[in-house]
């Protein structure tokens, strides 16, 4: 429990840093998921497209693509991103933990922006060049998430960190809501064929973001020249420099063996994988499910898919504020709070997914999906997703990189999983998928409830103690 009065969080510089990082999350996920919509525009469609999204035949046009890429080429264009994404998770977290997150964020966002602007030109030369660019974009994006988890803890007290990360994560879920509509509108804009705008605009915004963060951002409050003295003094004791003054190493070596043999950490990795399995099903497969079961047009499909993510945008900051209140008021221990949010949200996710199999009403079914996405955000904002900071402290970046690498494997598995269980796209096949995913959510909730923890591990405390210098000479009398 924090006894001293903290500087106001609203309109503070630490909240500004979280907001800027949230914008980066919006842009990087806009580029990730917007690429799927761009492929539709680039390759065209033989079906009429509702330009206004109102379902009337008077406003439909035939979407003609600039390219004629086969399904194999399109699959490789989508897949090469994840090959790069899975490679840099741990490296990005390690670099950020050891040398600071600013340089990693700046370099990654700048690279992401430049490569995005180059995609239209590359596509008009050879799709293989686009595959190479998408691989690089995966590498850049893979480093950003663990970097944020390494950077944010130094910008808030333990009670504030959940809310600050909720602000950052709001950029991700807001991107899920808006990207289908934004990409669809840009596709039909007609400027340079429409689809290049899906890359030009976010790419340029990434470059602008880089300049802003390079100017305003820093690795810690101590290094920042714009933060107020009051806020800087308050945050100083949570930073690496303050820890170093208290006899802790500012750049401790990662105790890899201890990390990979830690039951709470391995539990966190398993829970992260189970949660991601459900998330990727909803975010990547929901449009296909809507198309095959509800038979809607592409724009209505995109809007309906995006609407299911409105709840997470609202609930994220609310859970963040509630978590801060729980910690400050000492209502629950941090471990009990993380377990409460994780287990209740993921078990409810499982129950609702099973219930959706018994519902035929389309509106009710989509309402259940929207509630499921909201529950997923509860487990992320107040539950296990934030507990890397609690569990391993200065190794939060590399720890998140490891668990998110495991979670990314779910992204690889979902397409294979669906191709096996949903070969014909029938309602009965989708029901089987939902039962299996519900089981994964229930398993994740159970194992985290039994073995999960949010207590700083003893081996972490031991690892941050400074080692005696080998060059130190014994004193003589």
N, C-alpha and C positions, 0 to 999 in steps of 0.2 A: 504494500500500500504506500502511495506517495503522499508524504505528509506536507511537503513544501508547496507553496502556491506556484503554479507554472504560468508563464506568459500565455496570453490568449492564443488559442490555436487558430481560430477563424481570422482570416486576413493576415496570417503570419507568413514569414518567409519559408518556414519548413513546409507549410501547406502549399505554397507556390511551387516548391521543388517537386512535391508529390503530384501536383496538377500537371506540371510540365512533363513528368515521366508518364502520366496517364495519357497525354497527347501522343507520346511516342508509341505507347501500346495501341492506341487507336489506329495510328498510321501503319504500323507493321502488320496488324491483323487485317486492316483494310486491303493491303497489298497481298496478303496471303490468301484470303478468301475471295477477294475480288478477281483473282486470276481465273477462277473457275468460270465466272460470268464473262470475263474477257474472252475465254476460249470459245464460248458459244457465239459471241459476236464476231470473232475472227474467222471462225469456221463456217458460220451461217447456220440457218435452219430452214428446212423445207416447209415448215408450218407457218401460218400467219402469226404475227406477233402483235399483241394489243399495245399500241403505242401509249395510250392514256391509262391503261390498267383498269378500265371500267367495264370490260367484257363486251363492249359493243362492236359489231362487225364493221361499222362505218369508220372506225379509227384504227383498223388493223393494217399492218404493212407486212410484206414478205422480207424477212431478215436475210439479206444476202451477205455471205462471208467473203472476205478477201482471199482466203486460203481454202485449200481442200485437203486438210490433213486427216489421215485415217485415225481410227480409234487408238491404235497402238502408239502413234506419235503423240496424241493428246495425253494418253496415260503416262508416257515418259516425261512429258512437260510438267505434269502435276507431281509425279513421283520424285524427280530429281531434287526438288526443293527439300524434301524430308531427309534425303541422304546427307545433304549439307547441314541441315538443322540438327541432326542427331550427333554430329561430330564435334560441335563447338560448345555444347552445354557445359560440360565439366571444365573445359579449358577457360571459357569465359568467366565462370564462377571463380576459378582458382586465381586468374589474373586480377579480377576485381577485389577479391579478398586480400590479396597480397600487395597490390600496387594502387588500389583505388578504382572506383567505378567510372569516374568522369571520362577518362581517355577511352575506355572500352565502349561506353555509350556513344561518345562523339564519333569514334572511328566506325562503329557498326552502323549508326544511323546515316552517316555520310556515304558509306559504301552502299547502303540500301537505296538511298536516294539516287545516286549516280547510276547504279545498275538498272533501276526502274525506268529512268529516262531513256536508257539505251535499248530497252526491249523492243519498242516498235521498229526501230531501224534494223535490229538484229533479226526480227521476225520476217522482214521483207528480203532478207538475204538467205538465211538458212535456219530452219527450226532447231538444228543441233547447237547453234550459237545460243539460242534462247535457253536450251537445256543447261548449257554451261553457266549462263547468267543466273538461272533459277537455282542452280547448285550454290553459287556464291551468295545469293540472297538467303538461302537456308543457313549458310555459315554465319552470315551477319545477324540474322534474327535469332539463331540459337544462342548467341552470346548475350543478347539483350535481357532476357528474362532473369537468368541468374545474377546478372549485374545489378538489376533493380533490387533484388533481394539482398545483395551485398551492400548496396548504397543506402537504402532507406532506413535501416536500423539506427544509423548514426544521426539521423535527422528527426528523431522523436524519442520520447521516453517509452519505457515498456508498455505503459497504458495507451499511448498514442499510436504505436506502430500499426496496430490492427486497422485503425481508421485510415491512417496514411496509405497503407497498402490497399485498402478498399477504394480509395480515390484513384490510385494507380490502376487497379483492376477494372474500374468503371470504364476506362478507355477501351479495354478489351470487349466487354459486353456491349457497350454502346456501338462499337464497330460491328458486332454481330447483328445489331438491330438495323443500322443504317447502310451497311455495305451493299446489300442486295438492291436497295432502291437507288443508291448513288451510282453503282456500277451500271445498272439498267438504264438510268437516265443519260449517263455519259455515252453509253453504247449507242443510244438512239439520237444523240445530239447531232451527228453528221459531220462534226469537225474532224478533218483528216481521216474520215472513215468512222469516226465515233469511238471505236475501241482503243486507239492510242491514248485518249484522254484518261482512261482508267489507270494508265501508268504515268503519264506526264504530271498530272495534278498531284497525286500523293507523293511522287518522286521529288517534285520541286518543294513540296511542303516538308519532306524529310530533310532536305538541304537547309531550308530556312530554320527548321527546328534545331539542327546541328549548330547553326550560328548563335541562336538564342541560348542554348544550353552551354555552349562554350563560353559565352559572355557571363551568364548568370550562375551557372552551376559550379559545383566543387565537390571534392571527395568528402569533405566534412565541414561542419560549421566554422571550425577554426580557420580554415583556408579561405573562407568566403568574405569578401569585402563589402557586401551589400546587406548582410544580416545585421539586425540591431544588436547592441552590446548586451542588452538584457536577455534576448533570446539566445545569443551565442554562449553566454555564461551558463544559462540553464541547461543547454544541450551538451556542454563541454564534458561533463562527467560520463556521458554515454558514448563518447568517441574513443577511437584508438589512442589518441594522444593522451587523453586523461587516464586510460588504462595503463599506458606505459609509465606515467608518472606514479601510478600506484604499484609499480613493480611487475607489470605484465608486459610481455613482448608485443610490440605493435605489428610485427609481421611473423607470427608463429608458423612453424612448419605444420602441414596437415598430417595428423596421425592416421594414416590411411588404414592400417590394420585395426586400430581401435574403432574407426568409423564403420568399416565393413563388418565388424563383429559385434556391433551395438544392436541389441534387440529392438530398442525403441526406434533407431534409425531405419533398420530393415522393415519394421512394421510400417513406418511412414512411407517407405518406398512402395510397399505392396498396396497400401491404401491409396496412394497417389495413382498407381496403375489402374486399380479398380474404378476409381472416380473418373479417370481419363477415358476409360473404356465406354462409360456411359456418356461422357461429354462429346466424344468424337462421333458416337452413334447419333446424338441429337443434332450436332452442328453440321456434320458432313452428310448424313443419311436422311435427315428429315425432309429436304427438298425432293429426294427421290421417292420417299414414302408418300408425300403429298401428291406428287405427280401420278404415281401408280394407283393409289387408292382413291384419291379425291378427284382426279382428272381435271386439274386446273391449268390455266395458261401459265406461261413462264413468269410474267410480271406479277400476276396474282399469287403465284407460288412463292416468289421472292418476298413479297410483302407479308404474306401469311407466315412464312418461316421467320422473318425478322421480328414480327410481333410477339413470337413466343419468347423473345429475349428482352422484352420491355421490363418484365418483373425484376430480373437480375440488376438492371441499371438502378432501380429504385431501392432494392433491398440491400445492396452492397454497402453504401454509406450508413444505412440505418443499423446494420449489424456491427459495422465498425464503431459507431458511437456507443451502441449497447455494450460491446466488448470492453471499451474504455471505461464505461461506468461500472461494469462488473469488477474489473481489476482495481480501479481506484477505491471502490466501496468495500473491497475485500469480501464480496458475496460468495465467490467461489475461487478455488485455486486456478491458476492458468491451465493446468492439466485437465481439471474437471470441466472447465469452460470449453476447451478445445474438444474434449470427448462429447460434451453435450451437443454442440453444434454439428460435429461430424457424424455422430451416430444417429441422432434424430433426423438429420437431413438425408443421409444416404439410405437409411432404412425406410423412410417415407418415400424416397425416390423409387425404391424397389416395389413397395406396396402399390404406389400409383401406376407404375409401369404395368404391373399385373392387372390392375383394375382397368387400364385402358384397353386391354384385350377383350374385356367383357362389354365394352361400350360401342355402339354402332352410330350414335348421333355424332356427326362430323364436328359440330361446334363444341360439344362437350369433350370430345376426344382432343381437340386442339387446345381447349382450356386446361386439360390435364397435362398436356405437353408443356404448356407455358408454366404451370405450377412446378413441374419437374425441373425445368431450367432454373426457376427461382430457388428451389431447394438446393440445387447444385451450387449456386452462388453462395448460399448460407454456409455450406461446408467449406467453401473456398475462403470466404471473407473472415469467418469467425472460428473455423476449424483447423484441420490438419495442414492446409495449404500455407498457413502463416507460421506454423510451429517450428520450421527450420531455425528461425531466429531464436526461439526459446530453447531449443534442444542443443544446438551446437554453436551458438553465439558467433564468434568471429569467422567461423567456417560455413556460415549460412549460404553464401554464394555457391561454393563448390558442392555443398550438400543438396541444394536445390537443383543444381546442374545434374547431379546423379539421379535423383528421383524423377526429374522431368525427362531425363533420357529414357528411363523405364516407362514413363507415361507416354512418351512419343512412340514407343513400340506399339502401343494400342492404336495409334494412328495408322501404322503399317498393317495391323491385323484386321481392322474393321473392313477394308475393301475385300480382303480375302475371305473374311468371315461372312460377309453379305453375299459374295459370289457363290459360296457353298450352300448357305441356308436359304437364300432368296433368289434362286435361279429364274423364277417366273414372275416374281413380284406380286404374288397372290397374298390375300389377307391372312390366310392360315400360315404361310411362310413367315410373314412379319410377326405373327404372334409367337412363333418359336423363338425368334430373335429376341423379342422383348422379355420372354421368360429367362433366357440365358443371361441377358444383361442385368435383369433384376437380381438374379442369383449372385452376380459379381458385385453388385452394390451392397447386398446383404452381407456378403463375405467381408468386404472392405470395412463395413461398419462394425462387424463383430470382432475382427482381429484388432482394430484400433481401440475398441472399447476394452479389450482384454489386455493388450500389450503396449498400447500407445502411451506417450508421455510428452510433456512440454516443460520438463525440468532440465536445467542446464546440467549436462553430464559431467561427472567427476573427472573423466579423462580429458575433457575440454579445459577445465580449470588447471589441470596438471600441464597440459600442452602449452598454455599461454604464459607459464612461468618462465622468466628469462633464464637461459642456460649460462653457467659461469664461463667467462671468456677464457679461451685457451692461451691467449697472449698475456693474461694477467699474471704479473710476477708477484711472488710472495713478498710481503713486507719484512723488512729487517729491523731489528731492535736498535 
